[in-house]
Amino acid sequence: MLQIGDEVVYFSALFLLVVLGTRSATGASLITAFLYVFMVMFRFPPVPADQAGRVLRPGAPSGGVLVVAHRGGSHDAPENTLAAIREASRNGATGVELDLSFTAEGVPVLMHDETVDRTTNGSGPVSKLQLAQLKRLDAAVRHRLRDKYSGEKVPTLQEAVEESIRQQLTIFFNVKGQPDKAASVLHEMYKKFPALYNSSIVSSFEPKVIYKMRQTDPNVVTALIHRPWRLSRFTDGAPRSLSISGQVWTGVLDILLDWAHHHILWKLCGVSAILMQKDYISLDYVQYWAERGVEVVGWTVNTAVEKDFYQNMLKIGYLTDSLLEDFDPQY
């Protein structure tokens, strides 16, 4: 839980900032009081700790931490496919991450990108293709093991959930947008497969997605995904904007977003975990969140040295592209 001292510090700092900006103690008091009441009235409590523990600490191998196959384990098998789910299970994963997307007619399917170009022999946005068109594509054609997995299809969300349950894998649903549609579809999936309440988590970079999910079904375990400087820089560190003013502006927004994630958004949404980019995680960072009853999960951890650090030093779960090989880190 958020400590009482935290709340005093945060709202005191907010009060001082508003005073400096408005030069009105009365106005600052009203604004601060309004925001405090808003937080109290509209925040969601987290799910019970024992339920979150069954999802995030399922007594896994590898030192007891959760090992999640990122996109199903995109190095070991074609990403976001049933073959990847089966391969992840065979290779000792305790969970799989599945990326949610929607076809032209609104059928939920697995696809990381907005288009099918990178992973299949097709082209165009997923949202413009009918399910029948998607099912004709080869989801293995661009994978390094394309011969082994030739003809693998793009699965629907339900097909992937059913396979993950058969393999007894924890599911990390990754939702990139469309909060209303995603929350509705996932809520129906949880009703159809109640075991998901104790074996899955809904995660997103977008707080509005998580808030809508908790609003739709407050019994679902949820997580915010975060990478500092995401608005101003690409994953390789290159600036998104070529102009100095653009870099400064997005940098300021990044600072505000990072502060909000660590002090407001997690509590407003009542999340049980923070999925943080691996380079920003330390023992102190894990302890910071542990004091607030929130688990930290790292992404994307792909070398043996990193995995050993997570398993034996940090003792927290992580997402990886491979359960089998040690290869260059992926951002």
C-alpha positions in Angstrom: 0.0 0.0 0.0 1.0 3.6 -0.4 2.5 4.8 2.9 0.8 7.7 4.7 4.1 9.5 4.6 4.2 9.2 0.8 0.8 10.9 0.5 1.8 13.8 2.8 5.0 14.4 0.8 3.2 14.1 -2.7 0.3 16.4 -1.9 2.5 18.9 0.0 4.8 19.1 -3.0 1.8 19.5 -5.3 0.5 22.3 -3.0 3.8 24.1 -3.1 4.0 23.9 -6.9 0.5 25.2 -7.3 1.2 28.1 -4.9 4.3 29.0 -6.9 2.3 28.9 -10.1 -0.8 30.7 -9.0 0.5 32.8 -6.1 -2.7 31.9 -4.2 -2.6 29.8 -1.1 -6.4 29.5 -1.3 -6.5 28.4 -4.8 -3.7 25.9 -4.2 -5.5 24.5 -1.2 -8.7 24.0 -3.3 -6.9 22.3 -6.2 -4.9 20.1 -3.9 -8.0 19.1 -1.9 -9.9 18.4 -5.2 -7.1 16.1 -6.4 -6.9 14.3 -3.1 -10.7 13.7 -3.1 -10.5 12.5 -6.7 -7.8 10.0 -5.8 -9.7 8.7 -2.8 -13.0 8.4 -4.7 -11.9 7.0 -8.0 -8.9 4.8 -7.3 -9.2 1.1 -7.4 -7.9 -1.1 -4.6 -5.5 -3.8 -5.7 -6.6 -7.4 -5.9 -5.9 -9.4 -2.7 -2.2 -10.1 -2.3 -2.7 -13.9 -2.2 -4.4 -13.7 -5.7 -1.6 -11.5 -7.1 0.9 -13.9 -5.6 -0.6 -16.9 -7.4 -0.1 -15.1 -10.7 3.3 -13.4 -10.0 4.9 -15.9 -7.7 3.6 -19.3 -8.8 6.4 -21.4 -7.3 8.2 -21.4 -10.6 11.5 -23.1 -11.3 14.7 -21.1 -12.1 15.2 -20.1 -8.5 11.5 -19.7 -7.9 11.0 -16.6 -10.1 8.5 -16.2 -12.9 10.0 -16.7 -16.4 7.8 -15.4 -19.1 8.3 -16.1 -22.8 8.1 -12.7 -24.4 5.6 -12.8 -27.3 5.6 -16.5 -26.7 9.4 -16.7 -27.0 10.1 -15.0 -30.3 13.6 -16.3 -30.7 12.7 -19.9 -30.1 9.5 -20.0 -32.3 7.4 -17.7 -34.4 6.1 -15.0 -32.1 2.5 -14.9 -30.9 1.6 -18.4 -32.3 0.4 -21.6 -30.8 3.7 -23.2 -31.7 5.5 -20.6 -29.6 3.2 -21.3 -26.6 3.9 -25.0 -26.8 7.6 -24.5 -27.3 7.8 -22.1 -24.3 6.2 -24.8 -22.2 8.6 -27.5 -23.4 11.5 -25.2 -22.6 10.5 -24.5 -19.0 8.7 -21.2 -19.2 6.2 -20.5 -16.4 4.4 -17.9 -18.4 3.8 -16.4 -21.9 3.2 -12.9 -23.0 0.5 -12.5 -25.6 -0.1 -9.3 -27.7 -3.7 -8.5 -28.3 -4.9 -7.0 -31.6 -8.2 -6.9 -33.5 -9.3 -7.9 -37.0 -11.5 -5.8 -39.3 -14.6 -7.4 -37.9 -13.4 -7.0 -34.3 -12.1 -10.6 -33.6 -9.3 -10.6 -31.0 -6.1 -12.2 -32.4 -2.5 -12.3 -31.5 -0.2 -9.7 -33.2 2.4 -7.4 -31.8 2.6 -4.9 -34.7 -0.1 -2.8 -36.2 0.6 -4.5 -39.5 1.3 -8.1 -40.5 4.3 -7.2 -42.6 7.2 -8.1 -40.2 6.0 -11.5 -39.1 4.0 -13.0 -42.0 3.9 -13.3 -45.8 1.1 -10.7 -45.9 0.9 -7.0 -45.8 -1.3 -4.3 -44.4 -2.8 -3.3 -41.0 -4.3 -6.1 -38.9 -7.4 -3.9 -38.4 -8.1 -3.9 -42.1 -7.9 -7.6 -42.6 -10.7 -10.1 -42.0 -10.0 -13.2 -39.8 -10.3 -15.4 -42.9 -7.6 -13.4 -44.6 -5.3 -13.6 -41.5 -5.8 -17.3 -41.3 -4.4 -17.7 -44.8 -1.1 -16.1 -43.8 2.1 -18.0 -42.8 3.1 -16.6 -39.4 6.5 -18.4 -39.6 7.7 -17.3 -43.0 10.1 -14.6 -41.6 11.3 -16.5 -38.6 14.8 -17.9 -38.4 13.2 -21.4 -37.9 10.8 -21.0 -40.7 11.3 -24.4 -42.1 10.5 -26.1 -38.8 7.4 -24.1 -38.3 6.2 -23.6 -41.9 2.5 -22.9 -42.2 2.0 -21.8 -38.6 -1.1 -19.6 -38.4 -2.1 -16.4 -36.6 -4.2 -17.6 -33.7 -7.3 -16.0 -32.2 -7.1 -14.9 -28.6 -9.3 -17.7 -27.5 -7.2 -20.3 -29.3 -4.1 -18.9 -27.5 -5.8 -18.8 -24.1 -7.0 -22.4 -24.4 -3.5 -23.6 -25.4 -1.9 -21.6 -22.6 -4.3 -23.2 -20.1 -3.6 -26.6 -21.4 0.1 -26.0 -21.0 -0.5 -24.6 -17.5 1.2 -21.3 -18.3 0.6 -17.9 -16.6 -0.6 -15.4 -19.3 0.6 -11.8 -19.6 -1.9 -10.1 -21.8 -0.3 -7.1 -23.4 -2.8 -4.5 -24.5 -1.6 -1.5 -26.6 -4.8 0.4 -27.1 -8.6 0.4 -27.6 -9.3 0.2 -23.9 -13.1 -0.2 -24.2 -12.9 -3.0 -26.7 -10.0 -4.7 -25.0 -11.6 -4.6 -21.6 -14.8 -6.0 -22.9 -13.2 -8.8 -24.8 -10.9 -9.8 -21.9 -13.8 -9.6 -19.4 -15.7 -12.1 -21.6 -12.6 -14.3 -21.7 -12.3 -14.3 -17.9 -15.9 -15.2 -17.6 -15.5 -18.1 -20.0 -12.3 -19.3 -18.3 -12.5 -18.4 -14.6 -9.1 -20.0 -14.0 -7.6 -16.9 -15.6 -8.2 -14.9 -12.4 -5.5 -16.9 -10.7 -3.2 -17.4 -13.7 -3.1 -14.2 -15.8 -2.4 -10.5 -15.7 -3.5 -7.7 -18.0 -0.7 -5.2 -18.7 -0.3 -2.1 -20.8 1.9 1.0 -21.3 -1.4 3.0 -21.4 -2.8 3.7 -17.9 -6.3 4.3 -19.4 -6.3 0.7 -20.6 -5.5 -0.6 -17.1 -8.0 1.7 -15.5 -10.8 0.6 -17.9 -9.9 -3.0 -17.2 -10.2 -2.5 -13.5 -13.4 -0.6 -14.0 -14.9 -3.4 -16.1 -13.7 -6.2 -13.9 -12.0 -5.2 -10.6 -11.0 -8.9 -9.9 -8.4 -9.0 -12.7 -4.7 -8.7 -11.7 -3.2 -5.8 -13.6 0.2 -4.2 -14.3 1.5 -1.0 -15.8 4.4 -1.3 -18.3 7.0 1.4 -18.2 10.2 2.5 -19.8 11.7 5.9 -18.8 12.2 8.4 -21.6 9.8 6.4 -23.8 8.2 9.6 -25.3 11.4 11.3 -26.2 13.6 8.4 -27.2 13.4 5.1 -29.2 14.4 1.9 -27.5 18.0 2.2 -28.8 18.3 5.7 -27.3 18.0 7.7 -30.5 15.8 10.8 -30.1 12.3 10.7 -31.6 12.4 14.3 -32.5 15.0 15.9 -34.6 14.4 19.4 -33.3 15.9 20.7 -30.0 12.6 22.1 -28.9 10.9 18.8 -29.6 13.5 16.9 -27.6 13.2 19.3 -24.7 9.3 19.2 -24.7 9.1 15.4 -24.9 11.8 15.1 -22.3 9.8 17.2 -19.9 6.7 15.0 -20.6 8.8 11.9 -19.9 9.8 13.3 -16.5 6.2 14.0 -15.6 5.1 10.6 -16.9 7.8 8.8 -14.9 6.8 10.7 -11.7 3.1 9.9 -12.3 3.9 6.2 -12.7 5.8 6.0 -9.5 3.5 8.2 -7.4 0.0 8.4 -8.8 -1.0 6.1 -11.6 -0.1 2.8 -10.0 -2.3 3.7 -7.0 -5.2 5.1 -9.1 -5.3 1.9 -11.2 -4.6 -0.4 -8.2 -2.0 -2.4 -10.1 -0.3 -5.5 -8.6 2.9 -5.2 -10.7 5.2 -2.8 -12.6 6.7 -4.2 -15.8 9.9 -2.2 -16.1 12.6 -2.1 -18.8 15.5 -4.2 -17.5 18.1 -1.4 -17.5 16.3 0.6 -14.9 15.9 -2.1 -12.2 18.1 -2.5 -9.1 17.7 -3.9 -5.7 16.7 -0.5 -4.4 14.1 -0.2 -7.1 12.6 -3.6 -6.2 12.5 -2.7 -2.5 10.8 0.6 -3.3 7.9 -1.2 -4.9 7.9 -4.1 -2.4 7.2 -1.5 0.4 4.1 -0.6 -1.6 2.9 -4.2 -2.2 3.8 -4.1 -5.9 5.9 -6.7 -7.7 8.5 -5.7 -10.3 8.9 -7.8 -13.5 11.8 -7.0 -15.9 11.8 -7.0 -19.7 13.4 -8.1 -22.0 16.2 -10.3 -20.4 18.1 -12.3 -23.0 21.6 -13.1 -21.7 22.7 -15.7 -19.2 24.4 -13.1 -17.1 21.2 -11.0 -16.9 19.1 -14.1 -16.1 21.4 -15.1 -13.3 21.1 -11.5 -11.9 17.3 -11.6 -11.9 17.1 -15.1 -10.5 19.7 -15.0 -7.8 20.2 -11.3 -6.9 17.0 -9.5 -7.6 14.8 -12.6 -7.2 12.1 -11.2 -9.4 10.3 -12.4 -12.6 11.4 -11.4 -16.1 10.3 -11.6 -19.8 12.7 -13.2 -22.2 12.8 -13.9 -26.0 14.5 -17.3 -25.5 14.5 -20.1 -22.9 17.3 -21.8 -24.8 20.0 -19.5 -26.0 22.2 -16.6 -24.8 22.1 -13.9 -27.4 22.4 -10.1 -27.7 20.2 -8.1 -25.4 17.0 -6.8 -27.0 15.4 -3.5 -26.1 
